[in-house]
Amino acid sequence: MSKQTASNRGIIMIPYAYLVNSNTGVNIANRSKQVDIYMKNCCVACLSAKKYNDSDTDVALVTNIDPPKEYRDILESHKIKIIHADFDLFNFSGEYTWALAFYKLCALHHVLHEYDYDYYAYLDSDVFIQSSFNNIWTECDAHILLYDINHGLQVKHYQHILSEMRDFMPSLFSNGNLPSHYGGEFFAANRANTLIFIKNCEEIYAEMCQQNSIRPTEMSL
């Protein structure tokens, strides 16, 4: 697909993917209503982003499904973009913990290569945005912004992450380093840094697949 020139400077994305028999958030008790629950969250996230940001920032639901009409109507009536992107990258097996969460990287890849913005951001669907992203865009001129989970060594999940990192790249731990665990809840960067970020993610994912270093029940994004 040819890249589309964006009229606005930045885009805030709320990615959502659904695949039958693939693991998603552990907080969803009623799997039969999974799409409905997530669509409600996506609408809240998108509408709050639209409310607090000016016309220079686009807001989009990025998804691999056709949203139910009631939610599509809500989004379109508030001039929120609906971008379809197949889940064809960063695909782990369905039983992998939080397998669908990796769609965020897939969505970022597609929008980055198909839409020419100055700044790109994505967030989890279960958020309420309370202010403008203008300061975030300014900070993106100097940094890639990620969410530091701040897990300590007493957290079993962080122990699993470190174990996987150590097996995958022992050199990270040569000086007793304990790498930060950045979650997938939030990402923001300018276009140049987003290109670098997604390229590194693609290379790491390819190497993980080659080394067969994916453990289905332990790691999440």
C-alpha positions, 0 to 999 in steps of 0.5 A, a space after each residue: 500500500 502506498 503511504 498516505 500523506 497525513 494532514 495533521 502532525 501526530 496520531 494517537 492510536 488505540 489498537 485492538 485485535 481479536 483472534 479466536 482462541 488467542 489469549 488477551 487481558 487476564 481481567 476479562 472474566 466473560 470471554 463471550 462479551 470480550 469484543 463488546 467490553 473492549 469496544 466500549 473501552 476503545 470508544 472511551 479512550 478515543 473520545 477522551 483523546 479527541 476531546 483534549 487534543 486539538 485538530 492537529 492531532 488525529 485519533 484512530 482505532 486501529 483494528 483487525 476486525 470490522 467494529 460492530 455498527 453501534 461502536 463504529 457510528 460513535 467513533 465516526 460521529 466524533 471524527 475518529 479514524 478507523 484504520 484496518 490493519 491485519 494481525 500479520 506481524 509479531 504473531 505469537 501462538 494463541 496460548 501465549 500469555 497476552 498474545 493479542 497485546 503484541 498487536 500494538 506493535 503490528 498496528 504501529 508498524 502498519 500506520 507508520 508505513 502507511 501514514 506519514 505523521 511527524 509523531 506516533 503514539 499508542 495506548 492501551 484501550 482501558 485508558 482515559 486521556 485527560 490532557 493534550 498531547 502537545 507536551 508529549 509531542 515536544 518531548 518526542 523530539 528528544 526521546 522515545 517515551 515508554 511506560 516503565 512498569 517499575 517492577 522490583 525483584 520481589 515480583 515473580 513476573 519480573 523474575 520471569 522477564 529477566 530469566 528470558 532476557 538472560 537466556 536470549 541476550 546474556 551480554 545484557 547481564 555481564 556487569 550485573 545489570 537488571 534491564 528495565 521492564 517497559 510495558 506495552 501500555 504506552 508508546 510515543 515518538 517522532 517518526 525517525 525514532 519510531 522507524 528505529 524502534 519498530 525496526 529493532 522490534 522486528 529484528 528481535 522478534 525474528 531472532 526470538 523465532 529463530 532461537 525458539 526462545 518464546 515461552 508461551 506462559 511467562 512473558 507479556 508485552 
